[in-house]
Amino acid sequence: MVENIPVQQVWNALATDPAAQLVDVRTDAEWSYVGLTDLSALDKQPVLIAWQIFPAMQVNGDFVAQLKQAGLTPSQPIYFLCRSGVRSLAAAAAAQAAGFPHSYNIEHGFEGPPDGQGHRGRVSGWKAEGLPWRQR
């Protein structure tokens, strides 16, 4: 079972554990137009591997192979991020099933749920918590 980890706890883990890695599983369009986590203060970069392929949004059949190609190993903690925490939960479960036991879901993702006006990034998630991010 995949554990949901609050974003601030993820930031702290990334800051204190050199092996810890963030994998952003959103689409290229989201990386380009919504923004990316900025881990430069930690001397790290997010690994970008889409869980679903835009625009059809079919599951990326090469996902696990791409985790391995990115140099990720079963011994390291891997934190998966998407927009709201749904796709990243599925990606973390797939990673666990493929032999990456320390795979975690970042609770509420990059933007979290929409607020009362339908806008994301204000209620919870990476952006709402004020963690570093940038436009691509």
Backbone as numpy.savetxt, mean C-alpha at the origin, in Angstrom:
# Nx Ny Nz CAx CAy CAz Cx Cy Cz
-4.72 -15.07 8.17 -5.56 -13.88 8.17 -4.68 -12.63 8.17
-5.05 -11.69 7.35 -4.28 -10.45 7.21 -4.69 -9.46 8.30
-3.69 -8.90 8.94 -3.93 -7.91 9.99 -3.98 -6.51 9.37
-4.95 -5.70 9.81 -5.05 -4.30 9.40 -4.21 -3.46 10.36
-3.30 -2.67 9.82 -2.40 -1.86 10.64 -2.72 -0.38 10.40
-2.94 0.41 11.46 -3.18 1.85 11.30 -1.98 2.54 10.64
-2.27 3.58 9.86 -1.22 4.23 9.07 -0.07 4.76 9.92
-0.34 5.33 11.06 0.74 5.87 11.90 1.65 4.75 12.38
1.07 3.60 12.69 1.87 2.44 13.11 2.73 1.94 11.95
2.19 2.01 10.74 2.97 1.62 9.56 4.16 2.57 9.39
3.90 3.86 9.50 4.98 4.85 9.37 6.08 4.55 10.39
5.68 4.28 11.63 6.67 3.98 12.68 7.45 2.71 12.36
6.78 1.69 11.84 7.45 0.45 11.48 8.44 0.69 10.34
8.02 1.46 9.34 8.91 1.77 8.22 10.13 2.58 8.70
9.92 3.43 9.70 11.00 4.27 10.22 11.99 3.50 11.09
11.52 2.46 11.77 12.38 1.77 12.73 12.92 0.43 12.26
12.30 -0.15 11.24 12.74 -1.46 10.74 13.28 -1.31 9.33
14.59 -1.44 9.15 15.17 -1.27 7.82 14.62 -2.25 6.78
14.14 -3.40 7.21 13.61 -4.40 6.27 12.16 -4.13 5.87
11.45 -3.33 6.64 10.03 -3.07 6.36 9.87 -2.33 5.04
8.85 -2.73 4.27 8.63 -2.14 2.95 7.15 -1.86 2.73
6.84 -0.77 2.05 5.49 -0.42 1.65 5.32 -0.76 0.18
4.25 -1.51 -0.13 3.91 -1.82 -1.51 2.58 -1.16 -1.82
2.59 -0.24 -2.77 1.39 0.47 -3.21 0.78 -0.32 -4.36
-0.44 -0.84 -4.16 -1.07 -1.72 -5.15 -2.13 -1.02 -5.99
-2.16 0.31 -5.93 -3.12 1.05 -6.76 -2.71 0.99 -8.22
-3.46 1.65 -9.06 -3.18 1.65 -10.50 -2.23 2.78 -10.87
-1.66 2.67 -12.07 -0.78 3.71 -12.57 -1.51 5.06 -12.63
-2.78 5.04 -12.99 -3.56 6.28 -13.03 -3.64 6.91 -11.64
-3.84 6.11 -10.61 -3.91 6.64 -9.25 -2.55 7.18 -8.81
-1.48 6.46 -9.13 -0.15 6.96 -8.78 0.11 8.30 -9.45
-0.31 8.43 -10.71 -0.05 9.65 -11.47 -0.93 10.83 -11.06
-2.20 10.57 -10.78 -3.14 11.68 -10.60 -3.56 11.93 -9.15
-3.43 10.94 -8.28 -3.85 11.11 -6.89 -2.66 11.40 -5.99
-1.53 10.76 -6.26 -0.33 10.99 -5.47 0.24 9.70 -4.92
1.42 9.83 -4.33 2.17 8.69 -3.79 2.64 9.00 -2.37
2.81 7.95 -1.59 3.44 8.14 -0.29 4.85 8.66 -0.53
5.31 9.52 0.33 6.67 10.05 0.23 7.47 9.51 1.40
8.30 8.53 1.13 9.10 7.88 2.18 10.54 8.38 2.19
10.79 9.48 1.49 12.17 9.97 1.36 12.80 10.32 2.71
12.01 10.78 3.66 12.55 11.09 5.00 13.06 9.83 5.69
12.59 8.68 5.23 13.00 7.40 5.80 14.07 6.72 4.95
14.50 7.40 3.90 15.46 6.84 2.95 14.90 5.59 2.25
13.60 5.62 1.97 12.93 4.51 1.30 12.05 5.05 0.18
11.62 4.13 -0.68 10.66 4.45 -1.73 9.59 3.36 -1.71
8.34 3.72 -2.02 7.32 2.68 -2.11 7.59 1.80 -3.34
7.23 0.53 -3.22 7.27 -0.37 -4.36 5.90 -0.28 -5.02
5.87 -0.02 -6.32 4.62 0.17 -7.05 4.31 -1.08 -7.87
3.31 -1.84 -7.44 2.88 -3.05 -8.14 1.36 -3.07 -8.11
0.73 -2.86 -9.24 -0.73 -2.81 -9.29 -1.33 -4.19 -8.99
-2.33 -4.21 -8.14 -3.08 -5.44 -7.85 -4.06 -5.73 -8.98
-4.65 -4.66 -9.52 -5.57 -4.78 -10.65 -5.07 -3.88 -11.77
-5.31 -4.32 -13.00 -4.81 -3.59 -14.16 -5.90 -2.67 -14.72
-5.60 -1.38 -14.75 -6.50 -0.36 -15.27 -6.49 -0.42 -16.80
-7.59 -0.24 -17.52 -8.91 0.18 -17.04 -9.88 -0.98 -16.77
-9.57 -2.19 -17.22 -10.51 -3.30 -17.04 -10.58 -3.76 -15.59
-9.55 -3.48 -14.82 -9.46 -3.81 -13.40 -9.45 -5.31 -13.12
-8.88 -6.09 -14.07 -8.69 -7.51 -13.81 -7.49 -7.66 -12.88
-7.51 -8.73 -12.07 -6.41 -8.97 -11.14 -5.13 -9.22 -11.93
-4.05 -8.64 -11.45 -2.73 -8.76 -12.06 -2.21 -10.18 -11.82
-2.21 -11.01 -12.85 -1.76 -12.39 -12.74 -0.28 -12.53 -12.43
0.49 -11.48 -12.61 1.93 -11.51 -12.33 2.28 -10.87 -10.99
1.27 -10.61 -10.17 1.49 -9.86 -8.94 2.57 -10.48 -8.06
2.45 -11.77 -7.75 3.42 -12.41 -6.86 4.80 -12.44 -7.50
4.87 -12.72 -8.77 6.17 -12.71 -9.47 6.79 -11.31 -9.40
5.97 -10.27 -9.50 6.49 -8.91 -9.43 6.97 -8.55 -8.03
6.34 -9.11 -6.99 6.84 -8.92 -5.63 8.27 -9.47 -5.53
8.46 -10.67 -6.07 9.77 -11.30 -6.03 10.78 -10.53 -6.88
10.34 -10.07 -8.07 11.23 -9.29 -8.94 11.67 -7.98 -8.28
10.80 -7.44 -7.41 11.13 -6.20 -6.70 12.11 -6.44 -5.56
12.46 -7.71 -5.32 13.44 -8.01 -4.28 12.84 -8.25 -2.91
11.53 -8.32 -2.83 10.89 -8.57 -1.54 11.08 -10.03 -1.15
11.23 -10.27 0.15 11.50 -11.62 0.64 10.49 -12.02 1.71
10.31 -13.32 1.91 9.36 -13.80 2.92 9.71 -13.38 4.35
10.95 -13.02 4.61 11.34 -12.68 5.98 11.01 -11.23 6.37
10.73 -10.38 5.40 10.54 -8.97 5.74 9.06 -8.61 5.90
8.78 -7.60 6.75 7.42 -7.10 6.87 7.07 -6.27 5.63
5.90 -6.57 5.06 5.46 -5.86 3.86 4.08 -5.28 4.15
3.94 -3.98 3.96 2.70 -3.26 4.21 2.08 -2.86 2.88
0.86 -3.32 2.63 0.19 -3.10 1.36 -0.80 -1.95 1.48
-0.78 -1.06 0.47 -1.58 0.16 0.46 -2.38 0.26 -0.83
-3.65 0.64 -0.72 -4.45 1.02 -1.89 -5.21 2.29 -1.52
-6.28 2.60 -2.23 -7.03 3.82 -1.95 -7.71 3.77 -0.59
-8.42 2.66 -0.31 -9.24 2.60 0.90 -8.95 1.41 1.80
-8.10 0.49 1.38 -7.79 -0.67 2.19 -8.47 -1.95 1.72
-9.21 -1.91 0.63 -9.91 -3.10 0.13 -9.02 -3.91 -0.80
-8.50 -3.29 -1.85 -7.60 -4.01 -2.78 -6.33 -4.45 -2.07
-5.81 -3.62 -1.19 -4.58 -3.97 -0.49 -4.79 -5.15 0.46
-5.99 -5.30 0.99 -6.30 -6.46 1.82 -6.23 -7.73 0.97
-6.82 -7.68 -0.22 -6.76 -8.83 -1.13 -5.33 -9.12 -1.56
-4.55 -8.08 -1.84 -3.16 -8.25 -2.24 -2.33 -8.86 -1.12
-2.53 -8.39 0.11 -1.79 -8.93 1.25 -2.16 -10.39 1.49
-3.43 -10.74 1.30 -3.85 -12.14 1.45 -3.20 -13.01 0.39
-3.12 -12.52 -0.84 -2.46 -13.27 -1.91 -0.98 -13.43 -1.61
-0.35 -12.39 -1.08 1.07 -12.47 -0.74 1.29 -13.49 0.38
0.43 -13.47 1.39 0.55 -14.46 2.46 0.42 -15.88 1.90
-0.57 -16.09 1.04 -0.80 -17.41 0.45 0.38 -17.86 -0.41
1.13 -16.90 -0.94 2.28 -17.20 -1.80 3.60 -17.32 -1.02
3.52 -17.28 0.31 4.73 -17.48 1.10 5.37 -16.25 1.68
4.63 -15.14 1.72 5.10 -13.92 2.37 4.29 -13.74 3.66
4.68 -14.41 4.76 3.84 -14.45 5.96 3.68 -13.13 6.69
4.60 -12.21 6.49 4.56 -10.92 7.20 3.97 -9.84 6.31
2.82 -10.15 5.74 2.11 -9.21 4.85 0.95 -8.60 5.61
0.86 -7.27 5.57 -0.14 -6.54 6.34 -0.89 -5.56 5.44
-2.11 -5.27 5.83 -2.93 -4.29 5.12 -2.85 -2.96 5.85
-2.66 -1.88 5.10 -2.66 -0.54 5.70 -4.12 -0.09 5.81
-4.56 0.00 7.05 -5.96 0.33 7.34 -6.35 1.68 6.73
-7.44 1.69 6.02 -8.02 2.88 5.37 -7.21 3.40 4.18
-6.09 2.77 3.86 -5.36 3.09 2.64 -4.84 4.51 2.54
-4.67 4.95 1.31 -4.09 6.25 1.03 -5.09 7.38 1.27
-6.36 7.16 0.87 -7.36 8.23 0.94 -8.51 7.95 1.90
-8.71 6.71 2.30 -9.80 6.38 3.20 -11.17 6.53 2.57
-12.21 6.43 3.39 -13.58 6.54 2.86 -13.94 7.98 2.53
-14.99 8.17 1.73 -15.42 9.54 1.45 -16.06 10.19 2.67
-15.94 11.52 2.73 -16.60 12.27 3.80 -18.05 12.53 3.40
-18.76 13.34 4.15 -20.16 13.63 3.88 -20.42 14.30 2.54
-19.40 14.91 1.96 -19.54 15.55 0.65 -18.97 14.70 -0.48
-18.58 13.45 -0.15 -18.08 12.55 -1.17 -16.62 12.70 -1.51
-15.87 13.46 -0.69 -14.44 13.66 -0.94 -13.61 12.71 -0.09
-12.61 12.11 -0.71 -11.70 11.22 0.02 -10.48 12.00 0.52
-9.77 11.41 1.47 -8.54 12.01 1.97 -8.74 12.92 3.16
-9.96 12.98 3.69 -10.23 13.90 4.79 -10.65 13.19 6.08
-11.12 11.94 5.96 -11.67 11.23 7.11 -10.60 10.38 7.80
-9.97 9.52 7.05 -8.93 8.64 7.58 -8.03 8.19 6.44
-6.95 7.53 6.78 -6.00 7.09 5.77 -4.72 7.91 5.80
-3.81 7.56 4.92 -2.48 8.18 4.86 -2.56 9.70 4.77
-3.33 10.21 3.81 -3.41 11.66 3.60 -4.06 12.36 4.79
-5.18 11.80 5.28 -5.91 12.43 6.38 -5.07 12.47 7.66
-4.18 11.51 7.83 -3.32 11.47 9.02 -2.14 12.44 8.90
-2.01 13.08 7.75 -0.95 14.06 7.56 0.42 13.46 7.31
0.45 12.21 6.88 1.74 11.59 6.56 2.23 12.10 5.21
3.53 12.08 4.97 4.09 12.67 3.76 3.62 11.97 2.49
3.28 12.81 1.50 2.90 12.31 0.18 3.25 13.38 -0.83
3.25 12.99 -2.09 3.60 13.93 -3.16 2.86 13.56 -4.42
2.82 14.50 -5.34 2.31 14.21 -6.68 3.44 13.60 -7.48
3.11 12.73 -8.38 4.12 12.05 -9.20 4.69 12.97 -10.24
